[in-house]
Amino acid sequence: MNDLKKLEDLRMALLQKIKPATIDRNFCNLLSIKIFTAQNDYLSTRTLMQLFGLLPLDQGSLNPRAVDMLHKYTGCKLKLM
């Protein structure tokens, strides 16, 4: 399984957990707050916007620690990179 497929699976897991009406900056900000409240891990709105394609994401710009935080939040066990 390639990294892009794993990122897409992670996006889908987040969307299934939150079920947003729209994916925009406000959604990413809300998700950042929810993750911090749930597990005391901080992910910036910018990082989440990159994950959802609202800002450019190059292969090396998503920190593996951020991916681990998202896996923890979703309960998703896929490892990236």
N, C-alpha and C positions, 0 to 999 in steps of 0.2 A: 504494500500500500504506500503510495507516495505522500509527501508532505502536504500538497495541495488538497488531496482527498481528506487527510486527517484534519486540516483546518476547516474544511467544509463540514465535516462531521461535528466538529466542536461548535461551529456556528449554529448548526441545526439543533444541537443539544441545548444551547443557550436560548434559542428561539422557542423551543418546546417548553422550557422551564418558565420563561417570562411571558410568552405570548403577547408581544407588542402589537399595537394597531399599526404603527409605522416604525421604520428603522431610520432614525435621524439623530442629530446631536443630543436632543433631549432624552431619547431612549438610552443612548450610551452613557449620559450623565446619571440617569436613574439606575442603570445597571451597575455603574461604578459604586454608587452609594449602597445598593443592595449587597454587593459582594463585600464591601467594607463592613457593613452591619452584620452580615452573616458569619464572616470568618476573620475579620480584622486584617484583611489583605487589601492593599490599595492598588488599584489599576486605574490609570488616568483615562479620562474621556477620550483623549487623543488615541491611546492604544486601542481602545474598543472601537473607535471610528475606523482605524486602520483594519481591524479584524473584519468589520462589516462592509468594507469597501467604500466608505465615505471619504477616506483619505488614502493616498497611495501607500501600498505596502510592498516593500521589496523583501526578498527572501530572508535577508539577515536582520530585518528591523524588529521582528517580534521576538522578544526576549523569552527564552525557554522557561524562566521563572514565572513570567506572566501566563504562559500556556499552562504550567502546572497549577497556578491559582485558579484558572478557568476550569481545568479538569476537576479540581477539588470542589468547586462551586456546583458544577453540573453533575458530578458523580461519574463522569465519563472517564474511562480508564485508558484511552488511547494516548500514546506518548509520541511527541513530535520531535524531530531532529535527532 
